[in-house]
Amino acid sequence: MKKYLTYLGIFFLLCFCTPILFTSTFPQDTTNNQNQETESKKEAEEIVPSTYDYSEYQTVKLLHKDNNKIEELPLDEYLYGVVSSEMPASFEKEALKAQAVVARTYTLYKMIQNKGKHGEADICDDSTCCQAWISKEDRFARWDEEDQDVYWSKIVNSVNETQGKMITYEGKPINAFFHSNSGGATEAPINVWGGSGYPYLQSVQTSGEEDYSQYESEVSVSKKEFEEIIKKEHSNFEIDFSKEDAIKVTQYTEGNRVKTIQVGNLKLSGVEMRTLFGLRSANFKITIQNNEIHFEVLGYGHGVGMSQTGADSLAKQGKTYEEIIHHFYTGVEIEDI
């Protein structure tokens, strides 16, 4: 009887324990998955407050060209809209900080040197006249939702972490020109706009710009279109495409852009050719290919001052915003306002 009861006890024990053995789950090691999720998830930076006392430059009176209205903004708040409009937020932080200092300097230069140009306003939001600007709301509408907070905090901190900083030459804010891509070398302003130029704006070499989409572009027009476009500005234009030297570059600038070019019976500047044919820059090669005139273009913009893609390339090489600024602007200082 005891033996029977022993077997019966073992039987019931097995019936109770077996489901536990087969249904119990062990904690899964999710450490790696959590780490991957943390690494892949973009997180906004904690905003660094702007506390600098700008004294007489506390606010900027901004003229909106689309409605001709003037909006008054705190200087750094205005710069949030400039930096977010002028440089991709995906660029390196040090490049964005360099852009912030350049934009602040350019703004101060305009406020001091161009008083009255826009009536009661200090500066306008037209990039062809002053520098571009966009509101936070409009900027967010153009970014993917997942990037909005990340990008905005990155831009705000780039401005706030450089608050009060400006670029000077002989103690005065410089005319801090900038552009998209230099094509490998920046340009002296005398070769773009004439005049005597500025001593701090010299031609400098920049590496790494060929990795950006702004570096190369092409434009082709028919021979007929080529003649028609030039004749709109020069009614006396004549050209014999059968001649070997019908189109010939006669002089290059220090930045390797076309300075002068002989086109038929006309001697034109590279800047004018760029304007006439909508080229991204005056750094171009021009060839006659059957019935077409073909332009191969390097760079994007006038080429004067800081190249934005060049700044990003330098930042990727470990350069600080101060080093980037000193690379593009010769003999300058970075000072507090």
C-alpha positions, 0 to 999 in steps of 0.5 A, a space after each residue: 500500500 505504501 508503494 502504491 501511495 508513493 507512485 501515486 504521489 510521484 504521478 501527481 507531482 509530475 502532472 503539476 510540474 510538467 506544465 511549468 517546465 514547458 510554459 515558463 519563459 526566461 527573460 529575453 536579453 534585449 540589451 542589444 536591441 535597446 542599444 540599437 534603438 537608442 543609437 538609431 533614434 534621433 534626439 533633440 539637443 537641450 536648448 542652450 539659452 541666449 543671454 548675451 546683451 547686444 546693447 544697441 543691436 538687440 533687435 533687427 527690423 526685417 523687411 519681408 519682400 513678399 508683403 513689404 511688411 517690417 517685423 522686429 525680432 531679437 537678433 539671435 532669434 532672427 538668426 535662427 531663421 537665417 541659419 535654417 534657411 541658408 545652410 542644411 541642418 544636416 551639416 556638421 555642428 561646427 559648420 552651422 556655428 560658423 554660419 551663425 557667426 558669419 550671418 550675425 556679422 553680415 547682419 551687423 555690417 548691413 545695419 551699420 553700413 546700409 542704413 536707409 537702404 530698406 527705409 525703416 528696416 535694417 535688412 530684408 529676407 531676399 537672398 539676392 539682396 541681403 540674406 535668406 530668412 524663414 520662419 520656424 513654422 515654414 521651416 518645420 513644414 519643409 522638414 520631415 516630422 521626425 527631424 523637426 525638433 532635432 534640427 531646430 535645437 541643433 540650429 538654435 544651439 549653433 546660434 546660442 553657443 556663438 552668441 555675441 561673436 562677430 568677425 572683424 577686420 581692423 576692429 570693424 565687422 566685415 562684409 561676410 559674404 558666403 556661398 554654396 560651393 566654391 568648386 575647390 577655390 573661393 574668389 576675390 570680390 574684384 573678379 565678381 563685382 569689380 571695385 577695389 575689393 576687400 583685403 579679408 576676402 581672398 582666393 583660398 583653396 578648399 578640399 572635399 567639396 567634390 563630395 557634394 551635389 552642388 559641386 558639378 552641373 551641366 548646361 546645354 543650349 542649341 547654337 540658335 538659342 546661344 545666339 538669341 540669348 546673347 543678342 538680347 543683350 548685345 544686338 551687334 553680336 556675330 559668330 562663325 561657329 566654323 572657326 576654331 576660336 569662335 569661343 575662347 577663354 582669354 583670361 582666368 581668375 585666381 579662383 580658376 573662374 572665367 574672367 574674360 571670354 571671346 565669343 564671336 566678335 564680343 569680349 564678355 566677362 565670365 560673370 556675364 556669361 554665367 548670368 546669361 545662361 543661368 550657370 551655377 558659377 563662372 567656373 566653367 568649360 565651354 565646348 561646341 558639340 555638333 549643334 550644341 554649346 555645352 557648359 561644364 560647371 564647377 561650384 555653386 554661387 559667386 564664390 566669395 567668402 565662406 563656402 558652405 559645403 567647404 565649411 561642412 567638409 572642414 568640420 568633418 575633418 575636425 576643424 572648429 568653427 573658429 578655424 573654419 572662419 579663419 580659413 575663409 576670411 584672411 587676417 580677421 579676428 573673432 570678437 564679442 560685439 
